Amino acid sequence: MNFSLFVEMFYPLLFLFLLVFFIRWIKSRKANWVGSLGEYRVRKEIEMIEKSYPSKYKAFHDLYIPKKDGSTSQIDHLILSEQGLFVIETKNYSGWIFGDEASKYWTQVIYKRKEKFLNPIWQNKGHIKALKEWLGGEVAHIPIYSIVVFMPRAKLKSGIHFTQSHVIYPKQLKQVLEKYRTKVIDNETKQYLVQKLKTLLVKDKQQEKEMKKQHIQSIQTKQKYIKEHVQQNQCPKCGSALVLKKGKYGSFKSCSNYPKCRFTQKAFLNMK
């Protein structure tokens, strides 16, 4: 076989290999890109509100709240105003979304495919709890409100009135903030909160990368700890025995010390 013929045969195979590699790489990065796009859209909406009312709202983005166990709780966006703190959780799902406040899991439906994901209201409640503990008792009186923002490509089909959180689209954010008009934070307390929250801001891309890495590692460590205890039928929260139960979405393990301990197998495996 001469060299020119070899090249003619080799290049199509190389192109095919690179194309397959590129497609797989795109698929592996798609979730991150979609997530980043959603975060960017909400962030731009917040920046527009902050620019329109510079003395009224102060926003913080991508905060890692230190927890007592050494792990962190990630808050997508936080808005400080004289009316309180607003903790915003961004969800980048598409399709029909079904869920209510009491359900542990919500459902995403795209054509005939159904996927379960952790109730974002419960998830944001965990972020708020971590924030309250980190802020301390000095500002315990300050109200903290939960907001869950879905992208417009998601269609909320529950038709339920939420009481524990606002579940909205980006364009509704300004309207939600304007509902709160009672001043509950004086200027001195507001400045104290600004300075304290500033300590959580990352200084550069390298620090941001390191924080994300540590956050993911802490989640993986926690999941490993939980998995090991569940495999031994031992509750990772209180040490009691686990019992097998049947629920709406199939079998699961639950703590035998219920209702004092409400641990279930799936409840802690999808936390951010």
C-alpha positions in Angstrom: 0.0 0.0 0.0 1.5 3.3 -1.0 1.5 6.3 1.3 -1.1 8.4 -0.5 -3.6 5.5 -0.3 -2.9 5.1 3.4 -3.6 8.8 4.0 -6.8 8.6 2.1 -8.0 5.7 4.3 -6.6 7.1 7.6 -8.0 10.6 7.6 -11.7 9.5 7.4 -11.2 7.2 10.3 -9.4 9.9 12.3 -12.2 12.4 11.5 -14.8 9.8 12.7 -12.9 9.2 15.9 -12.6 12.9 16.6 -16.3 13.5 15.9 -17.4 10.7 18.3 -15.0 12.0 20.9 -16.3 15.6 20.4 -20.0 14.5 20.7 -19.3 12.6 23.9 -17.4 15.5 25.3 -20.3 17.8 24.5 -22.7 15.5 26.2 -20.5 15.2 29.3 -20.4 19.0 29.6 -24.0 19.8 28.7 -25.4 19.7 32.2 -22.7 22.1 33.5 -23.3 24.5 30.6 -27.1 24.4 31.0 -26.6 25.0 34.7 -24.2 27.9 34.2 -26.6 29.5 31.7 -29.5 29.3 34.2 -27.3 30.8 36.9 -26.2 33.6 34.5 -29.8 34.5 33.5 -30.9 34.8 37.2 -27.8 36.7 38.0 -28.4 39.2 35.2 -32.0 39.7 36.4 -30.7 40.4 39.9 -28.1 42.8 38.6 -30.8 44.7 36.8 -32.9 45.0 40.0 -29.8 46.0 42.0 -28.9 48.6 39.4 -32.4 50.1 39.4 -32.4 50.3 43.3 -28.8 50.6 44.3 -29.6 51.7 47.9 -32.3 49.1 48.4 -30.8 45.8 47.4 -27.3 44.3 47.8 -26.7 41.0 46.0 -24.2 38.2 46.7 -23.6 35.2 44.4 -22.3 31.7 44.7 -21.7 31.6 48.5 -20.3 28.7 50.4 -21.7 28.8 53.9 -19.4 27.0 56.5 -21.3 24.4 58.6 -20.5 23.0 62.0 -19.6 19.6 60.6 -16.8 21.1 58.4 -18.8 20.9 55.2 -20.4 23.8 53.3 -23.9 24.7 52.0 -23.9 26.4 48.6 -26.3 29.3 48.1 -26.7 30.3 44.4 -27.8 33.9 45.1 -28.6 36.0 48.2 -30.2 39.4 48.2 -30.0 41.7 51.3 -32.5 44.4 51.8 -34.1 46.4 54.6 -37.0 43.9 54.4 -34.8 40.9 55.1 -32.7 38.3 53.4 -33.8 36.4 50.2 -32.1 33.1 49.5 -32.5 32.1 45.9 -32.1 28.5 44.5 -31.9 28.2 40.8 -33.2 25.1 38.9 -32.3 24.5 35.3 -34.9 21.8 34.4 -37.0 21.7 31.3 -40.3 19.9 30.6 -43.2 19.7 32.9 -42.5 20.0 36.6 -44.8 18.4 39.2 -44.4 18.9 43.0 -45.7 20.3 46.2 -44.2 21.4 49.5 -44.8 18.1 51.4 -43.3 15.8 48.8 -39.7 14.7 49.3 -39.2 14.5 45.5 -40.6 16.4 42.5 -41.0 15.0 39.1 -39.7 16.2 35.7 -41.6 14.9 32.7 -40.2 15.2 29.1 -42.5 13.3 26.7 -42.7 9.8 28.3 -39.6 10.0 30.4 -40.0 10.8 34.1 -37.2 11.8 36.5 -37.3 12.4 40.2 -35.3 15.2 41.9 -35.1 16.5 45.5 -37.8 19.0 46.5 -36.0 22.3 45.9 -38.0 24.0 48.7 -36.5 21.4 51.1 -33.1 21.9 49.6 -33.3 25.7 50.0 -34.6 25.3 53.5 -31.3 23.5 54.3 -29.3 26.4 52.8 -31.3 28.9 55.0 -30.7 26.8 58.1 -27.0 26.8 57.4 -27.0 30.5 56.9 -28.9 31.2 60.1 -26.4 29.1 62.1 -23.5 30.9 60.5 -24.9 34.4 61.0 -25.4 33.6 64.7 -27.8 34.8 67.3 -27.1 38.5 66.9 -29.3 38.7 63.8 -31.6 35.8 64.6 -34.6 38.2 64.4 -34.0 38.9 60.7 -36.5 37.2 58.4 -35.0 35.0 55.7 -37.2 34.2 52.7 -36.9 31.3 50.3 -37.2 31.8 46.5 -36.9 28.9 44.0 -36.4 30.1 40.4 -37.1 27.8 37.4 -36.1 28.7 33.8 -38.9 29.5 31.4 -38.3 26.2 29.5 -39.7 24.4 32.6 -43.5 24.4 33.0 -44.8 24.3 36.5 -47.8 22.0 36.4 -48.7 21.6 40.1 -51.1 24.6 40.3 -50.4 24.6 44.0 -50.1 27.7 46.2 -46.7 27.5 48.0 -46.5 28.9 51.5 -42.9 28.0 52.5 -41.2 29.5 49.4 -41.8 31.5 46.3 -41.6 29.2 43.2 -41.2 31.5 40.2 -39.5 32.4 36.9 -36.7 34.9 36.6 -38.9 37.8 35.3 -41.1 37.4 38.4 -38.2 38.1 40.9 -38.7 41.9 41.0 -42.4 41.5 41.7 -41.7 39.1 44.6 -39.1 41.4 46.2 -41.5 44.3 46.0 -44.1 42.4 48.0 -42.0 42.9 51.1 -42.3 46.6 52.2 -41.9 46.5 56.0 -38.5 47.7 57.1 -37.0 45.2 59.6 -33.3 45.9 59.3 -31.7 49.2 60.4 -28.7 50.7 58.5 -26.2 49.6 61.2 -27.3 46.0 61.0 -27.4 46.1 57.2 -23.8 47.3 57.1 -22.8 44.5 59.6 -24.4 41.9 57.3 -22.8 43.3 54.2 -19.3 43.1 55.8 -20.0 39.6 57.2 -21.3 38.3 53.9 -18.3 39.8 52.0 -16.0 37.4 53.9 -17.6 34.6 51.9 -16.9 36.1 48.5 -14.2 34.4 46.5 -11.2 36.6 45.5 -10.3 35.0 42.2 -11.0 32.1 39.8 -8.4 29.9 41.5 -10.1 30.3 44.9 -13.5 29.7 43.3 -12.2 26.5 41.7 -10.8 25.3 45.1 -14.0 26.1 46.9 -16.1 24.1 44.5 -13.7 21.2 44.7 -13.8 21.2 48.5 -17.6 21.5 48.4 -18.0 18.5 46.1 -15.5 16.5 48.1 -17.5 17.2 51.3 -20.7 16.0 49.6 -18.9 12.8 48.4 -17.5 12.1 51.8 -20.9 12.6 53.4 -22.6 10.3 50.8 -19.9 7.7 51.4 -20.5 7.9 55.2 -24.2 7.5 54.7 -23.9 4.7 52.2 -21.6 2.7 54.5 -24.1 3.0 57.4 -27.1 2.2 55.2 -25.4 -1.0 54.0 -25.0 -2.0 57.6 -28.6 -1.1 58.3 -27.5 1.6 60.8 -28.9 5.1 60.8 -26.1 7.6 60.0 -27.9 10.3 62.0 -28.7 8.6 65.3 -27.2 5.1 65.1 -30.5 3.3 65.4 -31.4 0.3 63.2 -32.9 0.9 59.8 -36.0 -0.8 58.6 -37.2 -1.5 55.1 -40.5 0.2 54.1 -42.6 0.6 51.0 -43.6 4.0 49.7 -45.2 5.7 46.8 -42.0 5.4 44.8 -40.9 2.0 45.9 -39.0 0.4 48.8 -36.7 2.5 51.0 -34.9 2.3 54.3 -36.1 4.4 57.2 -34.9 4.9 60.8 -36.6 2.8 63.4 -36.4 5.7 65.8 -39.1 7.6 63.8 -40.5 10.2 64.5 -37.6 11.4 66.7 -35.3 10.7 63.7 -36.6 11.2 60.2 -33.7 9.8 58.2 -34.6 7.9 55.1 -32.2 6.4 52.5 -32.9 8.7 49.6 -33.4 11.9 51.5 -29.7 12.8 51.8 -28.2 11.5 48.6 -29.0 14.5 46.3 -28.1 17.5 48.5 -26.1 20.4 47.3 
